């Protein structure tokens, strides 16, 4: 119909190309001056093809999108992982979902010792001194000493990286460095766990930790929560036993509970760890003489949580040999090494510390 109308009313020399040039917004043909142009907007003559041009452009793009590309993400079919022509690029930064902080280990001193036991001599009682008259008889004041011995324990972590793994991972991840970093973390975490939960009576190859060593001053909460007066009572108990705890270690739940008690009073709790230690311990806060820290290795069972009030003057690692890297011989196709250290946990005056247990 368009062709017929155009042919009868406007043009004697009708052609399809001329028709498109007249009515198709996207078609450009020769104009009246012999060039190639297209009048698409002339308000005086009521010509406005802008909407039609936009529609034509959209339709054209839609057609191009549905056309098959010469190479797309499916070209070549399935590969080993994904598609044949598109490689996989794993992030070489390994996400450590097993990481655990070791704050108590970080603040515990390490002392070099000799021999396979750490032996020390505590002064347990003084004979004292007495007032006498001039030229009066003076008796001998006898002091009491003792001898204590703590066995050195041996901690190991062994690694073996196969030759094919070293060759195959070249340029991506260094497997020896990766394995070494993981084994080092394992050594640190074993130290932290032993420092708190070690029990030589049931596991003779490990040292005893603070929960087992602190026996003189203990308070059973019997499933109840601590309170600020009770915490101060613990400090008074240790003070009367000649102690002066400076660090309190507990689990995250009890840590938050005690912090909440302080916030109700102070409205602001500062973190003193960076100023005291030179490095920060997350969420540490100060109460009286104590720096409260939370530790993931502390017990978390209901009615089994604890707070350890530690006098750090008497607590340390006795170290015969600190962390050592040692390569080992092997007839396997691989690289074998060992991390080792010889040390034990020592608390030379357990009565100077205390613990509150049975917390809800």
C-alpha positions as a printed NumPy array, in Angstrom:
array([[  0.   ,   0.   ,   0.   ],
       [  2.903,   2.302,   0.902],
       [  4.503,   1.589,  -2.434],
       [  1.265,   2.244,  -4.307],
       [  0.546,   5.512,  -2.523],
       [  4.102,   6.737,  -2.969],
       [  4.081,   5.774,  -6.652],
       [  0.73 ,   7.387,  -7.441],
       [  0.989,  10.597,  -5.402],
       [  4.659,  11.587,  -5.179],
       [  7.006,   9.974,  -7.642],
       [  6.85 ,   8.95 , -11.229],
       [ 10.122,   6.97 , -11.12 ],
       [  9.281,   4.639,  -8.258],
       [ 11.912,   2.368,  -6.649],
       [ 12.132,   0.42 ,  -3.403],
       [ 15.31 ,   2.299,  -2.395],
       [ 13.591,   5.642,  -2.913],
       [ 10.678,   4.443,  -0.804],
       [ 12.984,   3.422,   2.062],
       [ 14.788,   6.733,   1.9  ],
       [ 11.468,   8.534,   2.246],
       [  9.797,   6.519,   4.997],
       [ 12.469,   4.42 ,   6.774],
       [ 14.04 ,   6.444,   9.608],
       [ 17.189,   4.375,   9.529],
       [ 17.798,   4.396,   5.772],
       [ 19.912,   7.103,   4.091],
       [ 19.888,   7.605,   0.29 ],
       [ 20.745,  10.369,  -2.153],
       [ 19.213,  13.699,  -1.331],
       [ 17.993,  16.374,  -3.751],
       [ 21.486,  17.84 ,  -3.909],
       [ 23.098,  14.612,  -5.067],
       [ 24.67 ,  13.762,  -1.71 ],
       [ 23.762,  11.233,   0.949],
       [ 21.835,  12.707,   3.868],
       [ 18.593,  12.322,   5.755],
       [ 16.335,  14.973,   7.196],
       [ 15.057,  13.504,  10.451],
       [ 13.977,  16.623,  12.364],
       [ 12.312,  19.754,  10.958],
       [  9.652,  21.256,  13.249],
       [  8.534,  23.802,  10.625],
       [  7.55 ,  21.015,   8.278],
       [  6.379,  18.755,  11.087],
       [  9.137,  16.193,  10.604],
       [ 10.351,  14.35 ,  13.729],
       [ 11.886,  10.911,  13.281],
       [ 13.868,  10.854,  16.551],
       [ 11.603,   8.299,  18.228],
       [ 11.736,   6.056,  15.191],
       [ 15.532,   6.343,  15.021],
       [ 15.873,   5.343,  18.707],
       [ 13.556,   2.385,  18.137],
       [ 15.523,   1.344,  15.053],
       [ 18.808,   1.588,  16.997],
       [ 17.412,  -0.601,  19.798],
       [ 16.18 ,  -3.215,  17.335],
       [ 19.534,  -3.259,  15.569],
       [ 21.447,  -3.767,  18.828],
       [ 19.053,  -6.509,  19.826],
       [ 19.698,  -8.338,  16.568],
       [ 23.46 ,  -8.053,  17.047],
       [ 23.21 ,  -9.455,  20.564],
       [ 21.358, -12.527,  19.406],
       [ 23.879, -13.309,  16.728],
       [ 26.366, -16.088,  17.453],
       [ 29.869, -14.789,  18.235],
       [ 32.875, -16.397,  16.593],
       [ 34.294, -17.   ,  20.119],
       [ 32.299, -16.85 ,  23.305],
       [ 32.636, -18.323,  26.818],
       [ 31.312, -21.689,  25.63 ],
       [ 33.653, -22.075,  22.667],
       [ 35.593, -25.322,  22.822],
       [ 33.214, -26.995,  25.247],
       [ 33.935, -27.897,  28.835],
       [ 37.524, -27.865,  30.043],
       [ 39.141, -29.308,  33.159],
       [ 37.409, -26.675,  35.248],
       [ 34.973, -24.398,  33.476],
       [ 35.195, -23.825,  29.717],
       [ 38.009, -24.797,  27.384],
       [ 39.232, -21.315,  26.38 ],
       [ 38.672, -19.505,  29.698],
       [ 41.274, -20.312,  32.382],
       [ 40.629, -20.325,  36.143],
       [ 42.601, -17.825,  38.236],
       [ 42.522, -18.804,  41.94 ],
       [ 43.549, -16.096,  44.391],
       [ 47.031, -17.06 ,  45.672],
       [ 46.225, -15.53 ,  49.075],
       [ 45.066, -18.467,  51.171],
       [ 42.154, -17.624,  53.496],
       [ 43.048, -19.02 ,  56.918],
       [ 39.764, -20.032,  58.517],
       [ 41.555, -21.807,  61.361],
       [ 43.433, -18.776,  62.695],
       [ 43.311, -18.261,  66.455],
       [ 44.862, -15.419,  68.391],
       [ 47.385, -16.236,  71.115],
       [ 47.424, -13.18 ,  73.405],
       [ 48.544, -14.919,  76.614],
       [ 51.534, -16.492,  74.874],
       [ 52.448, -13.049,  73.556],
       [ 52.604, -11.513,  77.052],
       [ 54.293, -14.462,  78.786],
       [ 58.066, -14.095,  79.343],
       [ 60.485, -16.716,  78.001],
       [ 63.579, -17.61 ,  80.052],
       [ 66.523, -19.603,  78.75 ],
       [ 67.394, -22.589,  80.958],
       [ 69.835, -25.504,  80.973],
       [ 69.189, -29.177,  81.529],
       [ 66.094, -31.293,  81.018],
       [ 64.333, -29.878,  84.066],
       [ 63.797, -26.379,  85.344],
       [ 64.758, -26.428,  89.029],
       [ 64.182, -23.498,  91.32 ],
       [ 64.45 , -22.787,  95.021],
       [ 61.516, -21.05 ,  96.694],
       [ 61.886, -19.34 , 100.043],
       [ 58.799, -20.641, 101.835],
       [ 59.173, -19.124, 105.323],
       [ 61.299, -16.507, 107.099],
       [ 62.646, -16.804, 110.619],
       [ 61.994, -13.086, 110.944],
       [ 63.731, -10.59 , 113.212],
       [ 63.158,  -9.745, 116.864],
       [ 63.662,  -6.795, 119.178],
       [ 66.159,  -7.328, 122.006],
       [ 67.55 ,  -5.428, 124.923],
       [ 71.051,  -3.98 , 124.738],
       [ 73.6  ,  -6.802, 124.889],
       [ 70.747,  -9.291, 125.146],
       [ 71.096, -12.812, 123.854],
       [ 70.22 , -13.12 , 120.186],
       [ 68.925, -16.379, 118.791],
       [ 69.367, -17.598, 115.262],
       [ 66.475, -16.943, 112.912],
       [ 66.072, -19.918, 110.623],
       [ 64.561, -19.457, 107.156],
       [ 62.951, -22.275, 105.166],
       [ 63.821, -23.139, 101.579],
       [ 62.579, -25.801,  99.233],
       [ 63.505, -27.303,  95.861],
       [ 61.028, -27.609,  93.003],
       [ 61.56 , -29.214,  89.598],
       [ 59.56 , -28.934,  86.366],
       [ 60.308, -31.252,  83.448],
       [ 61.057, -29.801,  80.012],
       [ 58.601, -30.962,  77.317],
       [ 59.16 , -31.329,  73.567],
       [ 56.904, -29.811,  70.909],
       [ 57.124, -30.717,  67.193],
       [ 55.493, -29.981,  63.847],
       [ 56.731, -31.884,  60.777],
       [ 56.095, -31.057,  57.131],
       [ 56.607, -32.936,  53.853],
       [ 56.047, -31.257,  50.478],
       [ 56.177, -33.574,  47.493],
       [ 58.391, -32.854,  44.502],
       [ 55.468, -32.774,  42.025],
       [ 53.663, -30.247,  44.253],
       [ 56.717, -27.967,  44.281],
       [ 57.035, -28.203,  40.483],
       [ 53.33 , -27.915,  39.764],
       [ 52.764, -24.887,  42.035],
       [ 55.763, -22.942,  40.73 ],
       [ 54.776, -19.403,  39.816],
       [ 51.546, -19.591,  41.812],
       [ 52.094, -20.396,  45.509],
       [ 55.35 , -21.354,  47.209],
       [ 54.259, -24.589,  48.95 ],
       [ 57.244, -24.657,  51.311],
       [ 56.516, -21.172,  52.648],
       [ 52.798, -21.9  ,  52.88 ],
       [ 53.33 , -25.12 ,  54.808],
       [ 55.942, -23.539,  57.067],
       [ 53.623, -20.668,  58.009],
       [ 50.809, -23.086,  58.878],
       [ 53.11 , -25.286,  60.989],
       [ 54.442, -22.191,  62.81 ],
       [ 50.893, -21.121,  63.681],
       [ 50.252, -24.638,  64.977],
       [ 53.269, -24.387,  67.297],
       [ 52.075, -21.042,  68.678],
       [ 48.547, -22.345,  69.218],
       [ 49.856, -25.454,  70.993],
       [ 51.832, -23.2  ,  73.35 ],
       [ 48.747, -21.092,  74.09 ],
       [ 46.599, -24.142,  74.732],
       [ 49.195, -25.691,  77.051],
       [ 49.647, -22.403,  78.905],
       [ 45.95 , -22.445,  79.824],
       [ 44.669, -26.031,  79.61 ],
       [ 47.778, -28.224,  79.825],
       [ 47.435, -31.196,  82.162],
       [ 50.559, -33.303,  82.706],
       [ 48.672, -35.643,  85.008],
       [ 46.495, -36.938,  82.16 ],
       [ 48.844, -36.131,  79.233],
       [ 52.375, -36.613,  80.535],
       [ 53.999, -35.372,  77.321],
       [ 52.603, -31.849,  77.752],
       [ 53.182, -29.27 ,  80.52 ],
       [ 50.517, -28.288,  83.021],
       [ 48.852, -24.929,  82.467],
       [ 47.357, -22.269,  84.698],
       [ 44.026, -24.029,  85.293],
       [ 45.838, -27.018,  86.816],
       [ 48.651, -25.1  ,  88.496],
       [ 46.52 , -22.56 ,  90.393],
       [ 45.102, -24.503,  93.334],
       [ 45.44 , -22.366,  96.491],
       [ 43.104, -19.482,  95.689],
       [ 39.988, -20.583,  93.814],
       [ 36.365, -19.425,  93.881],
       [ 33.454, -21.522,  92.618],
       [ 30.573, -19.459,  91.197],
       [ 28.373, -22.581,  90.888],
       [ 26.744, -21.483,  87.64 ],
       [ 26.425, -17.791,  88.518],
       [ 28.064, -14.782,  86.86 ],
       [ 30.895, -12.714,  88.355],
       [ 30.35 ,  -9.276,  89.812],
       [ 32.66 ,  -6.328,  90.319],
       [ 32.73 ,  -6.801,  94.127],
       [ 33.624, -10.48 ,  93.655],
       [ 36.428,  -9.585,  91.256],
       [ 37.778,  -7.119,  93.816],
       [ 37.511,  -9.858,  96.445],
       [ 39.756, -12.063,  94.272],
       [ 42.311,  -9.27 ,  94.114],
       [ 42.171,  -8.901,  97.894],
       [ 42.629, -12.653,  98.327],
       [ 45.71 , -12.724,  96.124],
       [ 47.089,  -9.59 ,  97.787],
       [ 46.783, -11.216, 101.195],
       [ 48.592, -14.227,  99.747],
       [ 51.448, -11.874,  98.742],
       [ 50.398, -11.719,  95.113],
       [ 49.585,  -8.884,  92.74 ],
       [ 47.771, -10.087,  89.583],
       [ 48.071,  -7.777,  86.596],
       [ 46.307,  -9.812,  83.879],
       [ 42.881, -11.438,  83.925],
       [ 42.195, -14.006,  81.186],
       [ 38.721, -15.266,  80.349],
       [ 36.482, -16.354,  77.476],
       [ 34.671, -13.932,  75.158],
       [ 31.251, -14.281,  76.828],
       [ 32.525, -13.598,  80.355],
       [ 34.781, -10.853,  78.998],
       [ 31.751,  -9.083,  77.487],
       [ 29.748,  -9.566,  80.679],
       [ 32.398,  -7.932,  82.876],
       [ 32.839,  -5.12 ,  80.355],
       [ 29.077,  -4.554,  80.496],
       [ 29.266,  -4.205,  84.277],
       [ 31.891,  -1.506,  83.848],
       [ 29.996,   0.299,  81.087],
       [ 27.   ,   0.648,  83.399],
       [ 29.224,   2.7  ,  85.705],
       [ 31.952,   4.301,  83.595],
       [ 30.149,   4.631,  80.226],
       [ 33.542,   4.314,  78.576],
       [ 36.124,   1.536,  78.778],
       [ 39.575,   2.222,  77.349],
       [ 41.999,  -0.316,  75.885],
       [ 45.301,   0.002,  77.781],
       [ 47.12 ,  -2.878,  76.071],
       [ 48.999,  -0.855,  73.465],
       [ 50.395,   1.585,  76.012],
       [ 51.297,  -1.131,  78.529],
       [ 52.631,  -3.773,  76.152],
       [ 53.736,  -1.836,  73.086],
       [ 51.27 ,  -3.836,  70.978],
       [ 47.518,  -4.063,  71.028],
       [ 45.275,  -6.882,  72.26 ],
       [ 41.768,  -6.551,  70.762],
       [ 39.047,  -5.564,  73.249],
       [ 41.369,  -5.524,  76.265],
       [ 40.182,  -3.245,  79.063],
       [ 41.431,  -2.159,  82.465],
       [ 39.783,  -2.697,  85.829],
       [ 41.664,  -1.672,  88.964],
       [ 45.139,  -3.202,  88.569],
       [ 44.04 ,  -5.755,  85.981],
       [ 44.145,  -5.82 ,  82.218],
       [ 41.25 ,  -8.041,  81.122],
       [ 41.853, -10.02 ,  77.921],
       [ 39.789, -12.704,  76.18 ],
       [ 41.311, -15.913,  74.899],
       [ 39.763, -18.433,  72.503],
       [ 41.456, -21.289,  74.376],
       [ 39.612, -20.582,  77.635],
       [ 36.747, -22.976,  78.542],
       [ 33.36 , -21.94 ,  77.145],
       [ 30.974, -24.622,  78.415],
       [ 27.91 , -23.543,  80.357],
       [ 28.724, -23.322,  84.089],
       [ 32.336, -24.141,  83.207],
       [ 33.768, -20.75 ,  82.264],
       [ 36.66 , -19.259,  84.224],
       [ 38.624, -16.125,  84.942],
       [ 42.342, -16.505,  85.621],
       [ 43.876, -13.736,  87.734],
       [ 47.58 , -14.004,  86.944],
       [ 50.559, -12.527,  88.752],
       [ 52.938, -12.412,  85.784],
       [ 56.021, -11.976,  88.002],
       [ 56.032, -15.729,  88.55 ],
       [ 54.722, -17.102,  85.24 ],
       [ 56.967, -17.806,  82.245],
       [ 58.116, -20.329,  79.67 ],
       [ 61.337, -22.101,  80.698],
       [ 63.018, -22.631,  77.325],
       [ 65.82 , -25.115,  76.738],
       [ 65.656, -24.59 ,  72.953],
       [ 63.364, -22.078,  71.3  ],
       [ 61.555, -22.609,  67.995],
       [ 64.015, -24.188,  65.555],
       [ 63.724, -25.043,  61.847],
       [ 65.486, -28.242,  60.823],
       [ 65.644, -29.926,  57.407],
       [ 65.417, -33.722,  57.461],
       [ 66.781, -36.441,  55.204],
       [ 64.285, -38.437,  53.157],
       [ 64.452, -40.989,  50.358],
       [ 61.003, -39.882,  49.199],
       [ 60.469, -37.49 ,  46.31 ],
       [ 59.895, -34.433,  48.398],
       [ 61.132, -31.892,  50.896],
       [ 60.964, -32.766,  54.6  ],
       [ 61.492, -30.378,  57.495],
       [ 60.672, -30.089,  61.182],
       [ 59.835, -27.318,  63.62 ],
       [ 60.701, -28.086,  67.22 ],
       [ 61.165, -26.503,  70.614],
       [ 61.975, -27.75 ,  74.105],
       [ 60.243, -25.828,  76.871],
       [ 57.763, -25.987,  79.716],
       [ 55.262, -23.776,  81.546],
       [ 56.342, -22.538,  84.98 ],
       [ 54.419, -20.832,  87.772],
       [ 56.882, -20.488,  90.636],
       [ 54.322, -19.02 ,  93.065],
       [ 50.832, -20.234,  92.221],
       [ 49.293, -18.769,  95.404],
       [ 50.043, -15.277,  94.042],
       [ 47.411, -15.936,  91.36 ],
       [ 43.809, -17.11 ,  91.622],
       [ 40.975, -18.361,  89.48 ],
       [ 37.218, -18.021,  89.508],
       [ 35.474, -21.051,  88.006],
       [ 31.991, -22.479,  87.525],
       [ 30.857, -19.289,  85.77 ],
       [ 27.526, -19.456,  83.899]])
